[in-house]
Amino acid sequence: MRFLHTSDWHLGRRFHGEDLIPAQSAFLDHLNDTARAENVDAILMAGDIYDRAIPGLDAVRLFNRALHQLADLEIPIVMISGNHDSAHRLGVGSGLFARAGIHLRTDPATCDVPVVLTDEHGPVAVYGVPYLEPSMVRGQLEAEATSHAAVLTAALDRVHSDLTNRQPPGTRSVVIAHAFVTPGTGQDDESQAEESASERDISVGGVAHVGADVFDSIDYVALGHLHGPQRVTDRVHYSGSPLPYSFSEADHVKSFTLVDLTPGTAPTVTRLPCQTPHRLECVEGLLDDLLTDPAHEPLKDAWLEVTLTDAALPFEAMARLRRRFPHTLSLKHQRAFIPAQATGTPTYTERLRGRSELDIACDFITDMRGTGPTPDEHALLQQAVDSARVNELQKEIV
């Protein structure tokens, strides 16, 4: 059986102020054309359909058009909600959509109710596991703890239980999930799971990831959340986002994932490139050099992030850059001749770069009283950070 795996559309998102609706419309057309050209048996969409829980009208219109296009393919589509989506809003009408072959899985209670597909080798059970916010679904799933590992394990226990009772024995299985999954114990180094700056933090208790061993015995796992296409294990893959959403994704080759599932063997995975409206480039240097050096001429057509190394930020730097490079979207300033290590006084931005809310809170306590938080205080701060994030999620749902 052949699947087309995609995720993280983030409909309605902007890129440093640039409207991405035209580019998102183009990749949805490309998805439709690819599914038809590759003769796929089903499409798997692994969450973050929208960029916000309450999407803008343009994003809703685009998704509505996409639903009609997908229904016209007359092949099954299984979609789940991600951490950017409002599961309740996205799930409205799911029963009616299913009649058109579009299966929306947004309720954790239905994670063990598969869409059953059939080919010449027999049935394939496709399970949709929506994004699981631990504090909100622990009770519903009867999980052992309030953690990503615990709630996803509880969901997969239900999936495995359903599979065990399916006929014929050995029914092939596919799970669609939205989570930060790393190789399990005894496999590859967990650092192989590569994040980017455009993914929303989902950590609970300081832990965001789940080991891939939770998916043991599943024939293929179609993941969403991380924006770079990547292999976690032979049977567990991220398709990545079809468009770049931050300059940290400049090296990504955006793609859809074509999956051939044959009994008794690992799935065959092929990356099918997606077109992006502009390539991403990051460049640094003195403003005068950037404006005059002929070597930079190819950057005129790129979406550009510029880091200026002048001693002082030049007057009207962005306007001057855009006269030569019209798609300059991000401007940074880092003085090259005064290394932060030498002065011992990094800027506020430098001190915050790459640090979590918990790190910043701990630094504040250290600055105020000269010593860091005790273990009990650290646990309370972590609880407060997690609670604040859950409160924001709940506000989006209401």
Buried (B, 14 or more C-beta within 10 A) or exposed (E): BBBBBBBBBBBBBEBBEBEBBEBBBBBBEBBBEBBEEBEBBBBBBBBBBBBBBEBBEBBBBBBEEBBEBBBEBEBBBBBBBBBBBBBBBBBEEBEEBBEBBBBBBBBBEBBBBBBEBEBEEEBBBBBBBBBBBBBBBBEBBEBEBBBBBBBBBBBBBBBBEBBEEBEEEEBBBBBBBBBBBBBBEEBBEBEEBBBBEBBEEBBBBEEBBBBBBBBEEBBBBBBBBBBBBBBBBEBBBBBBBBBBBBBBBBEBEBBBBBBBBBEEEEBEBEBBEBEBBBBBBBBEBBBEEBBEEEEBEEBEEBBBBBBBBBEEBBEEBBEBBBEBBEBBBBBBBBBEEEEEEEEEEEEEEEEEEEEBBBBEBBBEBEEEEEEEBEEEEBEEBBEEBBEEBBEEBEEBEE
